[in-house]
Amino acid sequence: MKTRIILLIFAVAIAACGKNGGSGLFSVPISLDISDQTIPGFTPAALQAACNPAIPGVGNLGPDSIVPITFDIRASQQLKGQSIAHFARVELDHVTLRIVPPSQAGQTWDFLDSVELFAQAVGSSAPPVLVAKLDPVPNGQTEIVIPGTGADISDIVSADKFQITGQVSGRPPCADVHFNGNADFNVGF
């Protein structure tokens, strides 16, 4: 009887492990690449080399400044060869965005005021879920980390493919900004 109680307590303790106690028995960190993207500058291409990146642009950034990014967590290196019907819990831990060449030397994220990222299953009519937010965007950075909100998107991620879209506020950069990055998830089974 005493052994059964100890085993029961041990089983409950194992089941409660993981983020927020709801990840199930196993939680796996998964990092997915964000391929190269460009936010166009407001000056003509011939003048962008002489453009001072510290001078804010004119107007506002459009809602489609960050192109929707499609992901398939099941195809990730960490889950290759595993058949998973449904995830117990999936959270976007953070997104890292890095300015890369051929961006103008000295280009930073100073043209952005805030960034919000939303997840939605491809083809779904359900409203997108806020999964990460950075407000304000720190000045002088060539790499920014957008922290996750802790939202469980296991239903969205369980679809074949899902998208992350961005809504940004700020001004257009004077020169084209080229960037890439990665999205880091915590996936519970």
C-alpha positions as CSV (number, residue, x, y, z in Angstrom):
1,M,0.0,0.0,0.0
2,K,2.8,2.4,0.9
3,T,4.6,1.6,-2.4
4,R,1.4,2.4,-4.3
5,I,1.0,5.8,-2.7
6,I,4.6,6.6,-3.4
7,L,4.2,5.6,-7.0
8,L,1.0,7.6,-7.3
9,I,2.7,10.7,-5.9
10,F,5.7,10.2,-8.2
11,A,3.4,9.8,-11.3
12,V,1.5,13.0,-10.3
13,A,4.8,14.9,-9.9
14,I,6.1,13.8,-13.3
15,A,2.8,14.7,-15.0
16,A,3.0,18.2,-13.4
17,C,6.5,18.8,-14.8
18,G,6.9,21.2,-17.7
19,K,5.9,24.7,-18.4
20,N,2.7,25.7,-16.6
21,G,2.3,22.1,-15.4
22,G,0.3,21.3,-18.5
23,S,2.9,20.2,-21.0
24,G,2.4,16.5,-20.3
25,L,5.4,14.2,-19.7
26,F,7.7,15.6,-22.3
27,S,8.6,19.1,-23.5
28,V,10.8,19.6,-26.5
29,P,12.4,23.0,-27.6
30,I,12.0,23.5,-31.3
31,S,13.7,26.2,-33.4
32,L,12.5,27.0,-36.9
33,D,14.3,29.2,-39.3
34,I,12.8,32.4,-40.7
35,S,14.2,32.9,-44.3
36,D,15.5,36.1,-45.6
37,Q,13.0,39.0,-46.0
38,T,13.2,42.6,-47.0
39,I,11.4,45.7,-45.7
40,P,11.7,48.2,-48.5
41,G,13.3,51.6,-47.8
42,F,11.6,54.8,-48.8
43,T,14.4,56.3,-50.8
44,P,15.1,55.2,-54.4
45,A,17.6,52.3,-54.7
46,A,20.2,54.5,-56.3
47,L,20.2,56.8,-53.2
48,Q,20.0,54.2,-50.5
49,A,23.8,53.9,-50.1
50,A,24.0,57.6,-49.1
51,C,20.9,57.4,-46.8
52,N,21.5,57.9,-43.1
53,P,19.8,55.0,-41.3
54,A,19.5,57.2,-38.1
55,I,17.1,59.6,-39.8
56,P,13.5,58.3,-39.5
57,G,11.5,57.8,-42.7
58,V,8.3,59.5,-43.7
59,G,4.9,58.0,-43.2
60,N,3.9,54.8,-41.5
61,L,4.9,51.2,-42.2
62,G,2.2,49.1,-43.9
63,P,0.5,46.2,-42.1
64,D,2.2,43.8,-44.6
65,S,5.8,45.0,-43.8
66,I,6.6,41.6,-42.4
67,V,5.5,38.9,-44.9
68,P,3.5,36.0,-43.4
69,I,5.8,33.1,-42.6
70,T,4.5,29.5,-42.9
71,F,5.8,26.8,-40.5
72,D,5.3,23.1,-40.2
73,I,6.5,22.0,-36.7
74,R,6.0,18.3,-37.6
75,A,8.7,18.7,-40.3
76,S,11.3,20.1,-37.8
77,Q,14.6,18.3,-37.3
78,Q,13.7,17.6,-33.6
79,L,10.5,15.7,-34.6
80,K,11.7,13.9,-37.7
81,G,10.5,10.4,-37.9
82,Q,7.9,10.7,-35.1
83,S,4.2,10.4,-35.8
84,I,2.3,12.8,-33.5
85,A,-1.5,13.1,-33.7
86,H,-1.8,16.1,-31.4
87,F,0.4,18.2,-29.2
88,A,-0.6,18.7,-25.6
89,R,0.7,22.3,-25.4
90,V,2.7,24.5,-27.8
91,E,4.0,28.0,-26.9
92,L,6.1,30.4,-29.0
93,D,8.9,31.1,-26.6
94,H,10.4,34.0,-28.6
95,V,11.3,35.2,-32.1
96,T,14.7,36.5,-33.0
97,L,15.1,38.8,-36.0
98,R,18.6,39.8,-37.3
99,I,19.5,42.5,-39.8
100,V,21.8,40.9,-42.4
101,P,23.7,42.0,-45.5
102,P,23.1,43.5,-47.9
103,S,21.5,45.9,-45.5
104,Q,23.2,49.3,-45.2
105,A,26.1,49.3,-42.7
106,G,24.8,50.7,-39.4
107,Q,21.2,49.8,-40.1
108,T,19.2,49.1,-36.8
109,W,15.6,48.4,-35.9
110,D,15.2,52.0,-34.8
111,F,12.5,52.6,-37.4
112,L,10.2,50.2,-35.5
113,D,8.2,51.3,-32.5
114,S,6.4,48.0,-31.7
115,V,6.0,44.5,-33.1
116,E,3.1,42.0,-32.6
117,L,3.1,38.5,-34.0
118,F,0.0,36.4,-34.6
119,A,-0.5,32.6,-35.3
120,Q,-3.2,31.1,-37.4
121,A,-3.7,27.8,-39.2
122,V,-3.3,28.2,-43.0
123,G,-6.8,28.4,-44.5
124,S,-8.6,28.8,-41.2
125,S,-11.3,31.4,-40.6
126,A,-10.6,31.4,-36.8
127,P,-9.2,34.7,-35.6
128,P,-5.4,34.8,-35.3
129,V,-3.9,34.5,-31.8
130,L,-1.4,37.0,-30.4
131,V,1.8,34.9,-29.7
132,A,4.6,37.5,-29.3
133,K,4.9,41.2,-28.6
134,L,7.7,43.7,-28.2
135,D,6.7,47.2,-27.2
136,P,8.8,49.3,-27.4
137,V,11.5,48.0,-29.7
138,P,14.8,48.9,-28.1
139,N,17.0,51.5,-29.9
140,G,20.3,50.8,-31.5
141,Q,19.8,47.0,-32.1
142,T,20.7,45.0,-35.1
143,E,19.0,41.9,-33.5
144,I,15.8,42.0,-31.6
145,V,14.1,39.3,-29.5
146,I,10.3,39.3,-29.4
147,P,9.1,37.5,-26.3
148,G,6.2,35.1,-26.5
149,T,2.9,35.8,-24.7
150,G,2.5,32.3,-23.3
151,A,-0.6,31.5,-25.5
152,D,-1.2,27.8,-26.1
153,I,-1.4,27.3,-29.9
154,S,-1.5,23.5,-29.9
155,D,-4.7,23.5,-32.0
156,I,-3.2,25.8,-34.6
157,V,0.1,24.0,-34.7
158,S,-1.6,20.6,-35.0
159,A,-2.8,21.7,-38.5
160,D,-0.6,20.7,-41.4
161,K,0.8,24.2,-41.7
162,F,0.4,27.4,-39.8
163,Q,1.4,31.0,-40.4
164,I,2.9,33.7,-38.2
165,T,2.0,37.2,-39.3
166,G,3.3,40.5,-38.0
167,Q,1.7,43.8,-37.3
168,V,4.3,46.6,-36.8
169,S,4.2,50.2,-36.0
170,G,6.9,52.7,-36.9
171,R,8.2,54.5,-40.0
172,P,9.6,53.1,-43.2
173,P,13.4,52.8,-43.1
174,C,15.4,55.0,-45.4
175,A,17.3,52.1,-46.9
176,D,16.1,48.5,-47.6
177,V,16.4,46.3,-44.4
178,H,17.2,42.7,-45.0
179,F,16.7,40.3,-42.2
180,N,16.3,36.7,-41.1
181,G,15.9,34.9,-37.8
182,N,14.3,32.0,-36.0
183,A,11.2,31.2,-34.0
184,D,11.7,29.1,-30.9
185,F,8.8,27.0,-29.6
186,N,8.2,24.8,-26.5
187,V,6.3,21.7,-27.6
188,G,4.7,19.5,-25.0
189,F,3.4,15.9,-25.6
